[in-house]
Structures are given as C-alpha cells and as structure tokens.
C-alpha cells in the first residue's frame, strides 16, 4: 500500500486523511505543529460556536485508525524537512491553512490597540501559538475594518455578557479583559455597499439579545437598500434600524453594532495607543473615535520550506491539488496541497470536503501512472527518525490523555472543555 504523510489536523487535512482511509488501503502519517488536533476549528472558530467546535470530534476516529500514525508537536520545515518526509512516504499532503493576516498598509497601523483579527481570535481561543502579550482592550468604541463572518464573530464576543461567555471555552485571560473593558459599541466598516456585505445571514442573526444592530445612514446606502431584491442580503439589512451616527463623538449608552458601508481607512492616529481611525466616507475624511481597532480583511498563507510559493496569491501553486513549479507548470513529485494553502483563505469548513477529494484523486492518479514506485524506508524507520529529530513530539496516547483532561476540567465547571493553554 501507499504511505502518505498528511500535514495538519484541521478540516482540510482531516478530510484528506478521511478519504485515504475510507477509499484506499493507504497508510497515513499525521503530523501537526500543535499539541492537540483540530487546527482551524480549535484555534479560530468562535468559542460560543459550540456546534462548529464539536465538528472537530467527528474526525477523532481517523487518529485511532489502525493504518494511522500520529505525531503532534512536530513542525515540518523546522523539526523535519519535506525531503526527509519523502524518504519514508510516497507523497506528502499539506493542509496547513493561512496563518498570516493581511495588512491595510496605512499610517498608524502599528499603534498599540490595533490588532489583526487572527491575533484576537486566537487569543480568546487560547491557541497554542497565540501572542497573548500586547493584546489589551479599552472601554468605549471598538472599530472593526472588514465585514465578513470573522468581523461579526469578534463584535459578538466583545459585546456578549461576560456571564454568558463564561459558559464557553473562552480563555480566562480574554474573558477577564472583555469584562474589564466593557466595550459598548462596535463600528464595522465595509468598503462597498450593503449588497456586497461579506458576512452570512446566520452570522448576523447570531448577535445576542440586548445588542442593537444599526446601519449608519447615508444617501447611497439608503438608495441601495431601497432597491434590494427580495430575499437578498441587502433586503435583510434593510429591515435594520438606521442611525445618523456621530463617528467623531464618544460611543453612546447601550450595547450596539453599527454597520458602515462605503468606507475605507486612511490612517490611524493616537499618542501611546490608537485613539482615532480616520476614514474616507462618501467623499469626506472623518475621524472615528476608537480605543480598539481590529483589521479583519483576510488571511494569507506562508511559504512551506522546500516547496514553490506564489507571492501574489500567497498560496502554493498547484494543478488540481498537485504542487507545480516553473512557468511550464511541472509537477513537484510527491507534493500535494489542500485547503487554504491551496485555494486561498476563502470558503467555509464544508468546502474542504470537495477540495480534499480533488487532491486525493490527483494523488491516486499520479501513483497509478508511475511505472516504478520509488523505494521508501519503513514506518518503523520513520518513527525512529522522528524520535531523534523531534524529542518533544506528542504521541497519540498523550494527545488523547490531554483531550480527556480538558473535557474533564470543563465538565467540572459546566463547560464543554477547559483548554490546558487557557489559563
């Protein structure tokens, strides 16, 4: 049988592993830089999305399958190279996601109090790789640049009653910071009109009771809402109340989200911390008072050592999942990609199933077309190799014990789980 290494334990990598185990007799080696599995679901899905969080458990069986070997806390490109993986595997599939945020490229973006969405999300999720230091919240108004689902997630978390958040698996540090800051207004800036709002209907409807959702009124927004087609996103938004928001003033009383359309950021201003987001809105330059700013304009992939990388798309170039290099698009033997590192940081969790299927079909087609299969070292040899190269690796048994401990700690506090890194 083939032996394939799958890098990552998030949705895309897990769908790839699932396909290999269900439709072939392939032996699979799973490696992940994290201590516990779950990838994006564990690190980036909002803590109050309990149903989506539970989704990761549907892949528990692949880790325990008799044809699977699991090595956690092992970083490919640092502990072990792509070339070394191929000495013991017929192919390597990378499902490593997109771990870099997009920057606005405006003055003042480096001020304290201006955060990337993925930094904040991983902070309140107690991710293994979150940078906890430097994340501080201030009372008053928060501004989020971008209006996708992640932006609404962050707004919801910042405005939810801390007593409600305490019943989720949010990190203790983030919970205390949200409680102390007591942010009462979140302004969400979108570059285009309401027809092009990037969030989905369910995400908008998840805003908690007691949080008012308003639209900043202006003639162009009103005209677009008035012409909205029935059932469209703009039609959903047209039912929301309007506000003639004084963006230069301090936030008003009561918890609320204000959606601003047709705005883009010119710069951020402040002394020791951000105090204003200066925006261009309908032909005017307007200072928006803000004590916390989050840019939520997407993520980008990082180069994988040993593989080609497209700097313009921030993805690994591929053809139907098989990695290619050069202007002629020559296939890189034994290298495949799935998920965001393949297609860019877009598409929900469910998209990864078809994405992974395409890559697996390419891999199997390539394997079947080879006249001579290269000789590879045994699985036992690879185990010895990993033991030598990654002395702090975490075994499947240790990972399962840590997961049980998290769930036990959570159950004792009435929570789904209490992460070992959450305190």
N, C-alpha and C positions, 0 to 999 in steps of 0.2 A: 504493500500500500504506500501511497504518498505520505510524506511527513511535511506538514505546513506549520510555520510559526505565524501566529496572529498577535500583532502588537496593539494592545489596548483592550479594555473591558467595558467600553461604553456601548451604546446601541448599535452603531455601525459595525464595530469589531465583533460584537456578540452575535449579530445576525449572520455575519460571515462564518463564524465558528459553528453556529447552529446549522447552516446549510451544508457545511462539510460533514458534520456528524450525522445528519439525517439522510443525506443523499449519496454518500460515498463511504468507503472504508478508511478514509484518511485518518492518520494520527495527527493530533493537533497539540502544539505547544503554545500556551498563552503566556505572554509577558506583559507586565504593566509597571510603570514607574510608581504607581500608588501602592499603598499597603493593602487597601481594601478595594474590591471591584465596584463597578458602577459607572466610572467615567463621568460623562456629562450629567447623567441623572443624579448621581450622588453630589457632584460638585456645583452644579449650576441651576438645577431646577429649584424653583422657589420652595422654601420649607413648608409652606401651607398647601402646596400641591401634593397632598398625601397620596392621591390615586396614581399620579405620574411617578412619584417616588417609589411606589410599590412595584411599578413596572420592572424595575431592575431585577427583582426577585424571580421574575419569570425565566431568567437565564441562569438561575442557580444550578440547574441540572447539568449545564454544559461543563461547569467546572469539576463536577464529580463523575463525569462520564469516563468509562474505563479506557477510552482512547485519547484522553486529555491529560496533559501535564501542565501544571500551573506554577509560574514563578512571579511573585509580586515583589515590589520594591526593587525592580531591575530596570534601568534606563538604557534603552538602545541608543547608541551613539556616545554613551559615556562608559557604562559598565561592559558593554558588548557591542561590536560593530555589525553592520549589515553583512559584510563579507564573512564574518565569523558565524553568523546565523546560517548562511548558506552552506557552510561546511557540514552542517548536520541536518539541513532541511532542503526539500525540493523547491520550496517557494516561501516567501515572506509577504504577509498582507499587513499593511499599515492602516490602522483605524485610529489615528492619534488626534483627530479634531483640529480646532483652530484656537490657539492659546494666546494670540496677541490681539490687543484692541486697536481699532482704527482711531487715528488722531484727527482733530479738526484742523490743526495747523494754523491756529490763530494766536495772537499775542496774549500772554497771561495764562496759557493753558497749563503751565507748570506750577501755578499758585497752589499753596495748601488749600484744601477744601474742594479742589477739582479732581474728580475721580473717574476712572474708567468703569463702565458697567460691570465688566467681568471681575474687576477687583472688588467691587462692593458685593456682588453676588457670591463670590467665593468666600468672602469674609463672613457674611451672615450664614453661609452654609458650612462653616468650619472646615473648609477644604484643606487637605494636607499641604497644598502649595500656595495658600493664600498669604498675602503680605499683611498681617494684622496691624503692624506698626504703621502709623500715619493715617489710618482710617479714623477720622473723627467727624462727628455730626454736630451741627449747631442749630439752635432753636430758630423758628421763623419759617422762611420760604426756602424750599429746595427747587432747583431748576434741572430738568432732565432734557438733554438735547437728543432728539430722536423719538419716534412714537411707535416703535414696534412692541411686541409682546413683552420683551425684557424690560422696556421702559415702564410699562403698566405694572409688571411684577414688582419692580422696585418702588414705584409710587404706592402700590397697595401695602407692601411691607412697611414702608415708612409711616403710613397713616393708620395702620391697623392698631387697635387697642393692644398694648403690650400684654395684657392678661390673656388675650386670645393667642398671641404669638407664643406665649409661654407653653402652650399646649402642642407646639410643633417641635421639630428637631433643630430649630434655630440655635446658633451658638450663644452661649451665656454672655459673652462679651458684647456681641451685637445687640442682643436683647436689652442689656443694660444701657448701651449707648442710645438706642432708639427711645427707651423710656426717659432718659435724662434730657435728650434733645427736644422731645415733644414737638416735632415738626408738624405744623398745622396746615400748610399749603404746599402743593407740588404743582409747578407750572411745567407742562410738557410741550416742547417746541417741535413743530414739524415744518420741514422746508416747503412742502407742497400743500395743496388744498385738501379738504376732508375726503374727497373721493380717493385720494392716494394714501390715506392713513394706513400705516403698516400693521397695526395690531388687528387681532381677530375678534369677532363678536363675543365668543365665550370669555376672552380675557377682559374685555370691557365690562361684561356683566358680573364678573367676579369681585368687583370693587365692594368692600364691606359696607354694611348698613351704617348710616351715620356719616358717611363720606359723600359729600355732594360732588357731582361731576358736571362741570360747566364748560361752555365754549366761549372763548374770547371773541366778542362780536366785532366784525368789520364788514364793509360792503361786499368785498369779493367772497368772503366766506359765506355770508348770508345768501348771495346770489347762487353759489354752488349748491348750498343746502336746499334752496327753494326749487332747484331743477333736478333734485336727486330722483333717480329711478326707484320705483317701489322695490323693496327688498334689498337695496344696495346698502353698502356701508355708510354712505352719506345720508341715506334715509334713516338709518338707525341713529346717527348722530343728530339729525335734525330735530329729534324729539327731546334733546337735552336743552336745559335752560341756558340762557345767554348771560354774559356779564360784560359790562364796559369796564374792563379791568384797568386799574391804575398801576401799571407794572413798575413804576418808579417808587411807589409807596410800599410801606411795610405790609406784610400779609395780613389778611383780615381774620376776624374771630371765626372759629369753627373749622373743622377739617374738610378740605376740599381739594379737588384736582381741577386744574384749568387747562384746557386744550387750546393751544395757539397754533393756527395754521398760517402758512406763507411766511415763516420767519426763519432767518438764519443768523448765526452768531458772528459778530465782527471781532469781538475781543472780550477778555475777562479783565476786571480791574479790582484792585484791593491792595492793602498795605501788607500786613502779615498773613492775611488769608483772603480768599475771594470775597468780595462784597457786592460786585455787580457783574451781570452778564449783559454786555451791550449788544443789542440785536438790531438787525435791519428788518423792519416790519412794515410792509405796504408803503415802501418808499421813504420811511423815516428811520432815523437812528434813535433807538430808545434804550435807556439804561434800565435794566431789570434788577431790583434789589434781590440779592440771593446770598445766603450764608453757606450753602452747599450746592455744588453743581456736579451732575453725573452725565458724562457723554455716553450715549447708547446708540452708536451709529454702526455697529457691526464689529466682527472679529476677522482676523486673518491667520492663516497658517504660518508655521515656522519651518525653515529648511530641515530636512532629515539628512543627517550625515551619510554620505555615500550614495545619495540619490539626486537626480536633477531637480531643479526648483524653478518655477516661473515667478519672478519677482512682480510681474504686473498683476497676476491674479492671486498671488500668494498661495498657490496650490502646487502639488506635484503633477507635472504634465503626464497625461495618460491617454490611452485609447481603449475605451470600454473597460477601464479598471487596470489594464496592464501598463506599467510605467514605461514611458518612451523618452528618448533623448535625441537631441540634434534636430536640425531642420527637416531631415528625412523621416523623422518620427520612428527611429529604430527602437524596437523593444529592448528594455533592460532585462536580461534573463533573471527569472525568479523573483521579480519585484512587482507588487500589486498594491493598490490603494482602495479604500472605501471611505465613505462619509465626507466630512467637511474638508479634509485634506485633499480629497479627490475632486469635489464639485464646488467648493467654496462654502462659506458659512451661511447657508440658507436651507430651508426645508426642515420640517418637524421630525420627530422621532420616527414616525411611521414610514417616512420616505426612505429610510435606511434599509428597509427590507428589500425593495426592488433594486436599490443601489448595490447592496451586497450580492444579490443574485446575479447581477450583470458581471461583477468582478469574478465570482466563483465560476461562472460559465466560461469566462476568458481563461482562467487558470486551468480548468479541466481540459479545455480545447487545446491549450498550449502543451499540456502534459501528454495528451493523446497523440499529438503531432510529432513529438520528439522520437527520433529513431533510436537513440541510445540515451538511457537515463543516467545522468552523472552519478558516480558513487558518492554517497554521503556517509558520515560517521553515524554511529548508533545513538539511540536516545540515551543510553546509559553514559556514553562518552560525553554527550551534551550536558547531562546532569553534573558530571564531574567538572566539566569546564565552567559551568555557571557557579558552582560551589567555590571554585578558585577565583573567578573574576568578580563575583558579587557576593562577598561574605555576609552582607546584611540582607540578603534576599529573604522573603517571607514565603513560607510553604503554604500549600492549600490548607493543611491542617491548622496552621497558625492563623491563617486568614479566617477560617470558619469559627475558630475559638474567639477571635476578636469580634466578629459579627454577632455571635451569640451574646458576648458580654455587652455590646452596645444595646442589643434588644432587651436584655435583662435589666440593665440600668434604666432604660427608657420605661419599661413596664413598671418598675418600682416608683416612677414619678408620673405615671399616667401618660407617657409619651410613646410615639412609635419606636423611637430609639434615642439614645443619648450618645452622640459620637465621642470616640475617645479623644479626638482633637478639638472638642467643642468647649473646653474649659482652659 
